[in-house]
């Protein structure tokens, strides 16, 4: 039984899936956070948060690497860790640094730092010849205007170090660019109290369907688990409204997407770990959006598990423990699985979500939830604002995505007056 150190976590599905996976793998974990209340606020109610299943729940300043490293060294002497991991992008570079300091399994700190900074990743991928958009980084408004004029409108404006689609938007002209630039300028510190890098990334707009490729790197090999189809909504935002696994692509196109993702993972030097790589299937072929050096969020890993039997959070835990997990698909009887998200029409307090009776009765619905009355909905500008979800499986064909979308479309959100 390995003892893993988990440094912070996302507060969504992965905060449940990863602790469960560690336990199911036969291991135990210690949870380290700078703010336990961040997780308790995200999971109100009588049920204990899964992260509290840790052998130890400890508090330390996880935002300051210079302070964290010697603190964890002393903790390692007392408790003895066999691996270190996280699901939260903001702390993946720190996890890699801790693993290197303690001599534990993990990718190189340089590769993780590169992958988690969108501007640094863009340079590395371009230099390696991985297809992607033309781009430019700007630190000032004047630099942003000059870069946008060079790239041409419409373009994509995004932060270099945020997640979940936060502050990512399409700009059709200089007015849109100005709005995006000012919004980012007004958000200098992220939700974890970390000061953001003061840069804006501008990218050529890619067109075509979006997919993600789920991979596992180990022993000098990058193994492709599969390709996930993705739906987007909320122009000018890029909110993920649903996912289906496997994506409904012909074998040749799926192969091209997989090859591009593998090339990207290798170019960034991510030699150990699970990765979630997002691409656009443009008319010219697959083009790289970004590589996330951790398991996919938004319950994509649950879709993969239901179809293939491969539990990517467990793979993540086993790799951190120094094990080589099996990646052979199992026959689950499920041909496709999908999740669709209920997005708010606008900000406001929720009075009720109508239409959930059909979800409770439908045999192909394997998981669903909606926000309770009284929930304060925000504007539908990122993946953080979902009001609910529906997950379905298809045992016959590959139509789970259409079914999930139809079930969510039938839900009606009533706002308080």
Secondary structure, DSSP 8 states (H G I E B T S, - for coil): --EEEEE---SSTHHHHHHHHHHHTT-EEEEEES-HHHHHHHT-SSS--GGGGSSEEEE--TT-HHHHHHHHHHHHHHH--SEEE-S-HHHHHHHHHHHHHHT-S---HHHHHHHHSHHHHHHHHHHTT--B--EEEESSHHHHHHHHHHH-SSEEEEESS--TTTT-EEESSHHHHHHHHHHHHT--B-TTS-B--S-EEEEE---SEEEEEEEEEETTEEEEEEEEEEEEESTTB-EEEEEEES----HHHHHHHHHHHHHHHHHHT--SEEEEEEEEEETTEEEEEEEESS--STTHHHHHHHHH---HHHHHHHHHTT----------S-SEEEEEEE--SSSEEEEEEE-THHHHH-TTEEEEEE--TT-EE--SSSGGG--EEEEEEESSSS-HHHHHHHHHHT-EEEE--
